[in-house]
Amino acid sequence: MDSLAIIVLAAGLGKRMGQGIPKVLHRSIEKTLIEHVLSTASSLKPEKIVVVTGFEREKVEAQILKAKEEGQFAKTEILFSYQQEQRGTGHAARCGLKELRDFNGTILILYGDVPLLRQETLLALLKLHHSEVASLSLISAISDTQRAYGRIIRDEKSGKILKVIEARDCSPEQYLLREVNSGIYAVQSSFLPLALDSLQDNNAQKEFYLTDIVAYAAGHGHKVAALTLFETEELQGVNSVEELTLINNEILKRRRGKLLASGVQMLDPSSVYVDLNVLIESGVVIGPNTQIRGKSVIKSGTIIEGCAYIENSTIGPEALIKIGVRIEGAVVGARSSVGPFANLRPEAVLGEDVRIGNFVEVKKSVLEDGVKASHLTYLGDAFVGADTNIGAGTITCNYDGQKKHKTTIEKNAFVGSDTVLVAPVTIREGAYIGAASVITKEVPSGSLALTRPPMIIKEGWVARKKKKL
């Protein structure tokens, strides 16, 4: 293939997006629209990319340069060209071409608000362009949904492309055509200046349509080729919040597809949300309505039953996350079980074979291997040694109104139900705490501590009470 340069049209205002910022600076769930496009464009290894800016150009250019400094497209030369007056896509392409006066090769024209284009599709377009020795090649699609796109008009006998007519300028018969134009072109540098100079603004919008270069090419005997797609998701542009939602849905669909292909099982894939930097190993099972966010790592053999929220946490291997669990900034060790309806807050660290049950909250605490806290418990600012059992209703009173204090429970301890541990306090190895106790000082190793008053029984008290009434 010969040399490649790319023009990205990114001057649009995006009024329907409703936020008053340039359209290409709106963000998907990953990054800005323009960053999506430039990342894909730079993967083609062009000599240079020219970004045509317009509305609030300074913000657009600053975001691109920031992304470049962060390494997204660090090895690609990126230039900017300013479209001061919004006079259509053809006029924008003219602005971009000014930065390519000395370039000789193929010029690829992309849009800054079409973020889902695949590298494979653009490579296929360039391959077709060169194999057909075309002056102009485009991507078309067979679609019943992309009705706002221009229609491809072909010669009825030869099938050759004659022109593209924008949807708003179509006759009723032309509007029914199913082959639509994506607006993405590969054009020879020797042909593009002539084609752009030929553009007229005699249309409904009084703009210079880039699509008119197709009619110019066909009318002057130049070869026009088309790469025709039958799935149109990657051609989706963004002109409204609703369309941005479609983009996000497709991004998630692609992520889930990669995970499924790698051996991750999802019981209801469409209800699973996975962030870009999440790592999920093969053999994980994910139930419905699960969100996995941030830089979470889910290790092999882990089962997430569903209705879970996991953020910046490491889970497993072979852990069990039961229904209705929230885990944030935490570590769950191998074969540990959490839930149902449990909450692991930041800096909760569970060792191996730990059991955290229903309505248990753990915050900034380390629970060593084999610890069990099965019901209705709060462990905050605590250390719990291996194989300790925490009874139902136990809480660590870690806050005195001014400072947080630590509770230490050494290994093999047994804490009875409904216990209050008033920090700072230490329970030594193997100690037992009687149910319903309030512990305010250190309990020695192997000791039993309890603070509840003695049980009193008054026989016949109920009958006497009723007699008085």
N, C-alpha and C positions, 0 to 999 in steps of 0.2 A: 504494500500500500504506500501511496505517496504521503507527503507531509499533511498534518491535520492541525487546523485551528478551529476554535469554537466561539460562537457568539451566543451569549445568554441574554435574552430580553427580560429586563427586570425593572422597568420604569413605572409599572402600574401603581395606581393609587389604592385600589381595593376598597371602594366606598361601602360595598355590601358587607364587608367584614366587621364594620361597626366600631373599630377601635382607634381610628385616626392615625394609624401607622402604615408605612409602606406594606403593600400586600405580601411581598416576599419575606418580610420580617416576622410574619405570623409563624407561630411554632406548632409543629406536630408534637406528638408525644416523645420525639427524639431530639429534634433541633429545628432551626428555622427552615422554611421552604427553600430558600436560596442555598443553604448549606447542603441540603439533600442533593440539589441539582449539581452543584459544583463538586461534590464528592464523587458523584457518578461520572461527571465530565472529566475530572482529573484522572480517573482510573483508566481512561482511554489514552493517556500519555500524550496529549496534544503539545504542540510547540508553545502555544499560548491560548489563554481564554480571555475574551473581551466581554465584560459585563456592562450592559447598557443600563444606566440608572436615570432616574427622573425625580419623582416626588421624594423629598427629603433624602437626597442622594448621599449626604454626609453620614446619615445613620446606616444606610445600606452598605456603603463602602467601609465604614468603621467595623460593622459586624463581620463582614467578609475578611478583613485584615486581621481581626481578632481570632477568627476561626483558623486562618492560615498560620498565625503565630502559635496556635495550640496544636498544630500539626495535621489538621484535617486534609489539607492539600498543599503541604509545605513545598513540594518539589515542582509545583506548576507555576508558571509565570501568569499572573492575573493582571489585566489592564482594565481601566474604566473609561467609558465614553458617556457623555452627558446628553440626554435627549431633553432639551430645554422646553420644547413645545410638544405636547402629546398629539401627534398627527397620525397615529396608526402603527401597526407592526412593520409595515414596509419602510416607513420613515425611521423607525427605531433600528432596523437592520442597516439602513444607510449610515446611521450614526456609528454603529459598531464597526462597519467596514472601514471607516476612516483610520482605525488603529491597525488595519491589516493591509495597508497600501503595498508593502513590499513582500507580502506573503504569496507563495505559489504552491498550490495543492488543493486539498478539499476543505471546505468550510462547513462545519456542522452548526445548524441554527437550532437552539433550544429555548425553552421558556422557564423563567425563574419560579413559576407557580405550578410546575408539573413535577412533583417530587418523587414519584414512584417509578420513573423510567429505570429499566434494568440495563446494566452494562451489556449483557448478552444481546439485548434487542438492538442497541446502538451499534455493536460490533457487526451484527447481522445486516443492518442497514448499510454500513460502510463496505462490507464485503460485496453486497449486491451492487452497490454503486460502482465499484471498481470492476466487477466481473461483467457488468452490462455496458461498461465504458459510457456511462450516462453523464450528461451535463448537470442533471438535477435528479435526485431521488428523494422520495418521501415515504413516511409511514402512514398507511391508511388502515382502517379497521372496518370489519363488518359488524354493525351494531344497530340494535333497536332501541338503545337507551341514550346514547350520546347525541341527542337531537339538536343540540346547540352548535354542533360542529359543522363546518362546511362540507358540501357534498362533492364527491369525485365524479366528474363527468367523463365518460369514456365513449370512444367511437363504437357504434353498435356492431359494426362488422369486424373490425380489427381488434377491438378491445383496448386500443391505445388510449392513454390518458390525454384528454384534450384541455381540461381546465378544472379549477375548483371554484365553486360558487358558495359564498357564505350563506348560512342558513337564513339570515334575515333578507337576503336578496333572491332566494329560491322561488321559482314558480311552484304552484301546488304539486305538479308532477315531479319536479326535481326534489322537493322536500321529502317525498316518499322513498327516495333512494336510500339504500342501507349502507353503502360504502361511504365512510366519512373520512375527512382529512384530519390528521393529528396536529398539523402545523409544524412538524419536525422535518427538517430538510438537510440533505447533504448536497452541496453545490460546489462545482468547480470554481476556483478563484478567478479563472479567466472569463467565466460566464456571468457571475453574480453582479458585477458592476453594471453591465449592460442591462440585465434584467431589472435591477432596482431603478435605474435611470428611466426605464420605460413606464413606471407606475403612474397611474392617474387616480385622482380622487373622485371620479364620477360614480359614486355609489351612495347607498342610503345614509351612511355615516359621514360622508365627505372626508374619508381618511384614505391613506395609502395602504392598501391591503398587501401584505406579503404573499398571500395566496395567488395573487395575479401573476407572479413570476412563472407559475406553472403554465398558464395560457401563453405567455410570451415564449417560453421554451418550446412548447408544442407547435406554436404557430410559426416559428422560425427554424423548424427542422431539427431541433435538438432532441436527443434521447432523454425521455422521462421514464424513470423506473419507480416501482412501488413495492415496498415490503408490507404485505397485508397481514394484519393480526386478527385473530378471531376471539381473543379475550382482551378486553379493553381497560381493565382495572389500572394498568400502569400508565395509561394515557389521561387519567383523571386530573383535570386542573382544579384550582381552588379559587373560587370567586365569592364564596359565602361560607358562613360558619357550618352550615349543613354539609357542604362539600369537604371542609376540613375534617369533619367527623368521618366521612367516607375514607379519607386518606388514613386517618388513625386506625380505622377498622382494618384496612388492608395491611398496614404495617404490623398490627397484632396478628393477623391471619398468617403472614409470612413467618413471623417469629414462632408461632405455634406449629406451623408446618415443619420448620427446621427441628424443633424439639421432638415432634412425633417421629420424624425420620431418624432421629438419633436414638430412639428407644424409650422416650418418655411417654407414659400413658396418661391420657386425659379423658375422663369419663364424659365430660361435656366441654369440648374444646372452646366453643364460642363464648363460654362464660368465664374463661380463665384469662386473667390479665398478667402479663409478664413484662417487666421492664427490660431495657436494652442490655444492661450490664449484669443481669442475673445469670448465674451458672447453675444448670440443672443436669445432673448426671443421668446416664442411662439406667433404667430400672426403677425410676421414681414413678409413683402413681399419684395423680392430682385429681381431686374431686371437684364438683361444680362450685361456682361462685367463689373462686380463690384468687386473691391478688398477691403476687410476689414482686416486691419492689426493691429499688436501690441496688446494692451490690450483694444481694443474698446469694448464698450457695446452698443448694439442696443436694445431698449426697445419695448415692445409689441405695436402692432398697427402701427409701423413706416413703411412707404413705401419708398423704394429706387428705383427710376425709372430705373436706369441703367447708365453705363459708369461713375461710381463713384469711387473715391479713398478715403477711410476713414482710418485714422491711429490714434491710441491712443486717441480716442474721445468717448464721450458719447452722444447718440442720442435718443431723445424721452422721454416719450411715444407719439405715434400718430403723430410723425413728418413726414413731406414730404420732401424727398431729391430728387429734380428733376434731369433731365438728365444732365450729364457733370459737376458734382460738385466734388471739392477736399476739404476735411476736414481733418485737421491735428492738433492734440493736442487741440481740441476745445470741447465745450459743446453746444448742441442744445436742447433747452427746449421743454416741451410738446406742441404739436400742432403747432410747428413752421415750417416754410417752407423756404427751401434754394434752390436757383437756378431758372432757369437753368443757367449753366455756371458761377457759383459763386465759390469763393475761401475763405475758412475760415482757416486762419493761426493760429499758436500756440497762446494759451491764449485768443482766441476769445470765449466769453461766451454769449450765447443768452438765454434770459429768455423765458417765455411761450408766445405763440401766436405772435412771431416775424416773420416778412416777409423780407427775403433777396432775391432780385431778380437777374435778369440776369446781368452778368459782374459787380458784386459787390464784393469787397475784404474787409475782416475784419481781423485785426491783433491786438492782445493784447488789446482788447477792450471789455467792458461790455455793452450789450444792454439789458435794462430791458424789462419787459413784454409789448407786444403790439407795440414795435418799428417797423417802416416800412422804409426800404431802398430798393426801388424797381428797380432802374436802375443805372448802370454806376457810381458807387460810391466807394471811398476808405475811410475807417474808420480805422485809426491806432492810437494806444495809446490814446483811447478815452473812455469816459463814456457817455452813452446816456440814459436819463431817460425815464420812462414809457410813452408809447403812443405818443412818438415824431415821426414826419414824416421827413424823409431826402429826399430831392428832387433829381432828376436825375442830375448826373454830379457833385455832391458835393464831395469835398476832404478835409481831414484834413492835413494841412501842418505840420507834426510832427517833422521834422528834419531840423536843422539849419546849418548842415554841420559838427557839432561837437557833439551835444546832441539831444536826443529825448525829446519832450515836450508833455504835455497832453492837450487834448481838453475835456471840460466838457459841456455837453448839458443837462440841467435839464428837468424834465418831462413836457409833453404837449407842447413842443416847435414845431415850424414849420420852417424848413430850406428850402428855395426856391431852385429851380434848378440852377445848375452851380455856386454854392457858394464855395468860398475858405475860410476855417477857419484856420487862421495862429496861431498855438499854441506857447506858452501857452495862452489859451483863454477860457472864460466861457460864455455860453448862459444860462441866467436864466430862471426859470420856466415860461412857457406860452409865451415866446418871439417869435416874427416872424422875419425871415430874408428874405428880398426881393431877388428875383432871380438875379443872376449874380453879387452878392456882394462879396467883399473881407473884411472879418471881422478880425480886428487886436486887438480889445479890448473888454472888458466885455459889454454884452448887458443886460440891466436891465430886471427884470421880467415884462411881459406884454407889452414890448416895441416892436416897429418895427424898425429894422435897415436895411439900404440899402446904398450902396456906389456907385452905377452906376451913370454916368453923365446924365443930362437931355436929353431926346430925341429931336432931331432937325429934322424938315421937311422943305425941300426947294422945293416948288412947281415949276414945269416946268424945273427942273434941268436937267432931262434926255434929253429933246428936245434941250436945249441949248448946252449940251455936244455933241450931235450928229451933231449939226450944225457946231460946231468948227472943227469936223473931216472931 
